[in-house]
Amino acid sequence: MIPLDEPTEAAAPTYDIDLMPTLLLGTPTPRPPLTGRISLGTPVVRPLTAAQAAEGDGDWQDFLESQAGQYDYFLLSLVCSFRPAPDGAPFVDAGIGIRLEAPDEPTDRQPIAWSISPKKRALPVTPSTQMKLTAKLMLVEAGLEYTPEQSSREELFVVGMGERDSDPEWRFSATARTPLVGDESLTLIVRVPVGVPALAHITLAATVKQRHLGLIPYRAELPPALRTIDFR
């Protein structure tokens, strides 16, 4: 079984990423790039056996091994780091996309994301205590508002999507209790037809909440070492 959330190689070089503001209609003046807020490690790629790609699932292992002569499997892993802003402008959300491609190959010969991690990470929503004012407007008292439904609610922090497809992605959302700050490890098992040259094109975008300007969308200006990854 491959532990997807554990490092599989020595630390790869890390790059600070410049975030370029997305041009919006009605913007009076161009905004400057955002620097020092996101870094991205060079993606690490290594081949997997069919058994490793099955992650210890016996049923999938038999199926993948039966196709061993048709497909190769690769593990792609990278780390994205979100940093707090000196001026306090927080990240509201962010997205990392990976477009898998086999140039000049037909649709049925394109690489796909066989497995992604994480698929979801959520935080439970707990009941909150609120201050209430009495009818006479004289006494403030603490009241606990609680409903059975609240105990099972969740706030999604990370969502991964796109398994068995050629354009997987991860979406991150800050919550009221968890800012979008820190390291996020992402891993992807990619299935590629044998002998087919395969590429991964990486994109990154984020939204920042500025105190006076509101929500500002940005896209990442990635260096060549990160923009396109060759599996072969």
BELMOGI-V243990 format. One record per residue. RES is the residue in one small letter. PHI is phi in whole degrees, -180 to 180 (NA if undefined). Layout:
RES&PHI ; RES&PHI
//
This chain:
m&NA ; i&-92 ; p&-76 ; l&-62 ; d&-92 ; e&-108 ; p&-60 ; t&-113 ; e&-140 ; a&-62 ; a&-57 ; a&-88 ; p&-56 ; t&-113 ; y&-121 ; d&-76 ; i&-107 ; d&-84 ; l&-103 ; m&-98 ; p&-65 ; t&-76 ; l&-71 ; l&-121 ; l&-63 ; g&88 ; t&-70 ; p&-67 ; t&-138 ; p&-61 ; r&-90 ; p&-74 ; p&-63 ; l&-103 ; t&-123 ; g&75 ; r&-105 ; i&-136 ; s&-128 ; l&-135 ; g&-78 ; t&-59 ; p&-59 ; v&-105 ; v&-121 ; r&-147 ; p&-73 ; l&-123 ; t&-82 ; a&-61 ; a&-65 ; q&-67 ; a&-65 ; a&-77 ; e&57 ; g&82 ; d&-82 ; g&-59 ; d&-64 ; w&-68 ; q&-61 ; d&-60 ; f&-66 ; l&-67 ; e&-67 ; s&-69 ; q&-106 ; a&-57 ; g&-81 ; q&-104 ; y&-134 ; d&-107 ; y&-126 ; f&-133 ; l&-102 ; l&-113 ; s&-134 ; l&-153 ; v&-125 ; c&-114 ; s&-116 ; f&-104 ; r&-115 ; p&-70 ; a&-92 ; p&-59 ; d&-89 ; g&84 ; a&-75 ; p&-86 ; f&-72 ; v&-92 ; d&-156 ; a&-157 ; g&-145 ; i&-123 ; g&-116 ; i&-130 ; r&-99 ; l&-89 ; e&-149 ; a&-118 ; p&-56 ; d&68 ; e&-102 ; p&-68 ; t&-56 ; d&-77 ; r&-116 ; q&-89 ; p&-70 ; i&-135 ; a&-81 ; w&-76 ; s&-152 ; i&-130 ; s&-150 ; p&-79 ; k&-89 ; k&-162 ; r&-138 ; a&-131 ; l&-117 ; p&-68 ; v&-95 ; t&-100 ; p&-59 ; s&-117 ; t&-91 ; q&-126 ; m&-83 ; k&-124 ; l&-106 ; t&-71 ; a&-62 ; k&-85 ; l&59 ; m&-119 ; l&-126 ; v&-100 ; e&-133 ; a&-86 ; g&-130 ; l&-102 ; e&-95 ; y&-148 ; t&-132 ; p&-56 ; e&-65 ; q&-64 ; s&-66 ; s&-108 ; r&-75 ; e&-136 ; e&-109 ; l&-75 ; f&-103 ; v&-135 ; v&-131 ; g&-106 ; m&-148 ; g&107 ; e&-62 ; r&66 ; d&-132 ; s&-99 ; d&-137 ; p&-69 ; e&-157 ; w&-124 ; r&-121 ; f&-113 ; s&-135 ; a&-68 ; t&-118 ; a&-61 ; r&-106 ; t&-132 ; p&-71 ; l&-85 ; v&-142 ; g&116 ; d&-91 ; e&-126 ; s&-94 ; l&-123 ; t&-137 ; l&-146 ; i&-98 ; v&-111 ; r&-102 ; v&-128 ; p&-56 ; v&-57 ; g&82 ; v&-92 ; p&-73 ; a&-125 ; l&-128 ; a&-125 ; h&-104 ; i&-106 ; t&-130 ; l&-145 ; a&-143 ; a&-155 ; t&-121 ; v&-117 ; k&-98 ; q&-89 ; r&-59 ; h&-102 ; l&-104 ; g&84 ; l&-83 ; i&-117 ; p&-82 ; y&-131 ; r&-124 ; a&-85 ; e&-99 ; l&-85 ; p&-70 ; p&-55 ; a&-65 ; l&-106 ; r&-65 ; t&-135 ; i&-115 ; d&-99 ; f&-77 ; r&-97
//
